[in-house]
Amino acid sequence: MSDLTFTNEKDASRYALRRGDDLVSVLDYRDDGRTVALTRAYTIPTFRGHGYAGEVVARAVAELEAAGDRTVSPVCWYVADWFEANPDRAGILERR
């Protein structure tokens, strides 16, 4: 997946994953300054089945972990499932 470009499109409140010029997957979010609610992971239908949603979530979590100033609320079911499958990354989750 090295041919992918990952960006944080802050004006659209989403992380985007592109392959070349094609948008393949997005992860929508809401950021209140303390917590980032990851609200919807979506892959363009023609690109489904290649792991792009998991990749955009992994890259977004890595960016948030590196910044170190926010926790994550996995509002989207896919994101919640991703954290269940990656318990080593759960340290960034918002404590309830």
WOWOVEN-V517070 format. One record per backbone hydrogen bond with DSSP energy under -0.5 kcal/mol. NH is the residue of the N-H (numbers start at 1). CO is the residue of the C=O. If there is no record, write none. Layout:
((NH:CO) (NH:CO))
This chain:
((4:1) (5:18) (7:16) (9:7) (9:14) (10:8) (12:9) (13:9) (13:10) (14:9) (15:27) (16:7) (17:25) (18:5) (19:22) (20:3) (20:18) (22:19) (24:17) (24:22) (25:17) (26:42) (27:15) (28:40) (29:13) (30:37) (32:30) (32:35) (36:71) (37:30) (37:35) (38:36) (38:73) (39:28) (39:37) (40:28) (42:26) (44:24) (47:44) (48:45) (50:47) (55:51) (56:52) (57:53) (58:54) (59:55) (60:56) (61:57) (62:58) (63:59) (64:60) (65:61) (66:62) (67:63) (68:64) (71:34) (72:92) (73:36) (74:72) (75:38) (75:73) (76:38) (80:76) (81:77) (82:78) (83:79) (84:80) (85:81) (86:82) (87:84) (89:86) (90:87) (92:89) (93:90) (94:72))
